Amino acid sequence: MSSKKLRWGVLSTANIGRAAVNPAIQASHNGELIAVASRQEETARAFAQQWDIPTYYGSYDALLDDEAIDAVYIPLPNSLHREWTIKAAEKGKHILCEKPLGLTAAECEAMQAAADAHDVRLMEAFMYRFHPQTETVLAMVRDGALGDLRMIQSAFTFRLAPPGNIRWKPEMGGGALMDVGCYCVNVSRTLVGEEPIEVQAFAQWGSSGVDAQMVGTLRFASGVLAQFDCSLTMERREAYVVAGTEAYLRVPAAFLPGTKDTVIHEHRGRQKTLQHTIPGKDEYRLMVEHFADSVLNDHPLRYTAAEAAQNMRVIEALYASARKGGQPVTV
Ligand SMILES: NC(=O)c1ccc[n+]([C@@H]2O[C@H](COP(=O)([O-])OP(=O)(O)OC[C@H]3O[C@@H](n4cnc5c(N)ncnc54)[C@H](OP(=O)(O)O)[C@@H]3O)[C@@H](O)[C@H]2O)c1
């Protein structure tokens, strides 16, 4: 690496970039956001000016041709992740791509193959994994603080108003499971530390054809069961419970705790409840700093595209089950 800071470009003027990831890159100790691209040059120009980004481009290709850029952040609609990740890899850019990494496991594998072929790093932007709250829960589960793990219940729901939003569009990889249920699948697999062998799901389908609401179950070979619900039409709720033979944890601000302190509730026996306060952190900043550190100092990424492919394999099986009216599907 020719500089001590990773020089980032962002493909698009997406909301999540504007609201969370671009500012996290700008605040990071080992990165700088040097360019933004949009399909419209005027949109890119106005965005760059408003958010203090030095360079702008009127096409994504033009940004990828900029040799000053080391890495790109891709917050495009889900259906465009594969195409632009592969194009970025071909131009030698390291890639942090939004979740879900691809529309299918096969897409994720193709993206990883392109990254490997061009010797660049690729990671899916599941930011909650970098929050110390998630790390604390993981450590407690792995250290046996809950006894034997038995059950995980997770939820991620919110009300999505605008009818034109990409999440309502089947052709863009929309749907509740793709958008927020993917977190539930991810946290379940991460906490159990193995892959489910069978899944079952029921969905309510919206008028555009995407799942507006889903309830799913994951069955693991070790006997652990994980249940989740996700929705684009319900009051906001993002939380999980992880339960073992000796105790259970309740995590009420699971995926987007913000930068305020958060609390993990530990229940052990009828009377005993402990509260673990976790100091607030910007999980987006921790994620981009980890990614930049991996590139600049040749450290392995904590999460690979192969892991993202596993998440998609489970998501594909859940959709298959939901389309068959809840028939169990082997993963
Ligand atoms: N990790 C998180 O916390 C988090 C949160 C929200 C979303 N996300 C993920 O981030 C991605 C973007 O979500 P978002 O809500 O930020 O999306 P968004 O605001 O709708 O932005 C998507 C951007 O993609 C570009 N684009 C290119 N082709 C498009 C097309 N045919 N239709 C619409 N937009 C197109 C547009 O940028 P230009 O017009 O500038 O080219 C648009 O601004 C998704 O993969 C989503 O799952 C992650």
The ligand as an SDF file (V2000), in Angstrom:
LIG
                    3D

 48 52  0  0  0  0  0  0  0  0999 V2000
  -25.8060   -2.1940    6.7120 N   0  0  0  0  0  0  0  0  0  0  0  0
  -26.8450   -1.4220    6.9170 C   0  0  0  0  0  0  0  0  0  0  0  0
  -27.0720   -0.9020    8.0120 O   0  0  0  0  0  0  0  0  0  0  0  0
  -27.7760   -1.1520    5.7710 C   0  0  0  0  0  0  0  0  0  0  0  0
  -28.8470   -0.2830    5.9520 C   0  0  0  0  0  0  0  0  0  0  0  0
  -29.6300    0.0360    4.8430 C   0  0  0  0  0  0  0  0  0  0  0  0
  -29.3620   -0.5470    3.6100 C   0  0  0  0  0  0  0  0  0  0  0  0
  -28.3430   -1.4210    3.4830 N   0  0  0  0  0  0  0  0  0  0  0  0
  -28.0460   -2.0410    2.1640 C   0  0  0  0  0  0  0  0  0  0  0  0
  -27.4950   -1.0070    1.3580 O   0  0  0  0  0  0  0  0  0  0  0  0
  -27.9320   -1.1450    0.0070 C   0  0  0  0  0  0  0  0  0  0  0  0
  -28.5860    0.1490   -0.4280 C   0  0  0  0  0  0  0  0  0  0  0  0
  -29.7050    0.4270    0.4020 O   0  0  0  0  0  0  0  0  0  0  0  0
  -30.2840    1.9440    0.5290 P   0  0  0  0  0  0  0  0  0  0  0  0
  -31.5320    1.8930    1.2810 O   0  0  0  0  0  0  0  0  0  0  0  0
  -29.2040    2.8530    0.9930 O   0  0  0  0  0  0  0  0  0  0  0  0
  -30.6310    2.2060   -1.0020 O   0  0  0  0  0  0  0  0  0  0  0  0
  -31.0230    3.5570   -1.7600 P   0  0  0  0  0  0  0  0  0  0  0  0
  -31.0220    4.7200   -0.8460 O   0  0  0  0  0  0  0  0  0  0  0  0
  -32.2430    3.2530   -2.5500 O   0  0  0  0  0  0  0  0  0  0  0  0
  -29.7710    3.7540   -2.7130 O   0  0  0  0  0  0  0  0  0  0  0  0
  -29.4280    2.8600   -3.7220 C   0  0  0  0  0  0  0  0  0  0  0  0
  -28.5840    3.6450   -4.7280 C   0  0  0  0  0  0  0  0  0  0  0  0
  -28.2590    2.7700   -5.7910 O   0  0  0  0  0  0  0  0  0  0  0  0
  -28.1330    3.5320   -6.9660 C   0  0  0  0  0  0  0  0  0  0  0  0
  -28.8230    2.8030   -8.0370 N   0  0  0  0  0  0  0  0  0  0  0  0
  -28.2500    2.2700   -9.1350 C   0  0  0  0  0  0  0  0  0  0  0  0
  -29.1520    1.6870   -9.9200 N   0  0  0  0  0  0  0  0  0  0  0  0
  -30.3500    1.8530   -9.3250 C   0  0  0  0  0  0  0  0  0  0  0  0
  -31.6600    1.4840   -9.6690 C   0  0  0  0  0  0  0  0  0  0  0  0
  -31.9350    0.8210  -10.8120 N   0  0  0  0  0  0  0  0  0  0  0  0
  -32.6600    1.8160   -8.8450 N   0  0  0  0  0  0  0  0  0  0  0  0
  -32.4110    2.4620   -7.6830 C   0  0  0  0  0  0  0  0  0  0  0  0
  -31.1710    2.8520   -7.2930 N   0  0  0  0  0  0  0  0  0  0  0  0
  -30.1430    2.5500   -8.1180 C   0  0  0  0  0  0  0  0  0  0  0  0
  -28.6950    4.9120   -6.7230 C   0  0  0  0  0  0  0  0  0  0  0  0
  -27.6050    5.8150   -6.6450 O   0  0  0  0  0  0  0  0  0  0  0  0
  -27.2310    6.8890   -7.7730 P   0  0  0  0  0  0  0  0  0  0  0  0
  -28.5330    7.4700   -8.2490 O   0  0  0  0  0  0  0  0  0  0  0  0
  -26.3950    7.8610   -7.0340 O   0  0  0  0  0  0  0  0  0  0  0  0
  -26.4790    6.1770   -8.8560 O   0  0  0  0  0  0  0  0  0  0  0  0
  -29.3220    4.8200   -5.3400 C   0  0  0  0  0  0  0  0  0  0  0  0
  -29.1280    5.9940   -4.5950 O   0  0  0  0  0  0  0  0  0  0  0  0
  -28.8140   -2.3790   -0.0170 C   0  0  0  0  0  0  0  0  0  0  0  0
  -28.0350   -3.4860   -0.3890 O   0  0  0  0  0  0  0  0  0  0  0  0
  -29.2640   -2.5480    1.4310 C   0  0  0  0  0  0  0  0  0  0  0  0
  -29.5210   -3.8950    1.7750 O   0  0  0  0  0  0  0  0  0  0  0  0
  -27.5480   -1.7240    4.5410 C   0  0  0  0  0  0  0  0  0  0  0  0
  1  2  1  0
  2  3  2  0
  2  4  1  0
  4  5  1  0
  4 48  2  0
  5  6  2  0
  6  7  1  0
  7  8  2  0
  8  9  1  0
  8 48  1  0
  9 10  1  0
  9 46  1  0
 10 11  1  0
 11 12  1  0
 11 44  1  0
 12 13  1  0
 13 14  1  0
 14 15  2  0
 14 16  1  0
 14 17  1  0
 17 18  1  0
 18 19  2  0
 18 20  1  0
 18 21  1  0
 21 22  1  0
 22 23  1  0
 23 24  1  0
 23 42  1  0
 24 25  1  0
 25 26  1  0
 25 36  1  0
 26 27  1  0
 26 35  1  0
 27 28  2  0
 28 29  1  0
 29 30  1  0
 29 35  2  0
 30 31  1  0
 30 32  2  0
 32 33  1  0
 33 34  2  0
 34 35  1  0
 36 37  1  0
 36 42  1  0
 37 38  1  0
 38 39  2  0
 38 40  1  0
 38 41  1  0
 42 43  1  0
 44 45  1  0
 44 46  1  0
 46 47  1  0
M  CHG  2   8   1  16  -1
M  END
$$$$
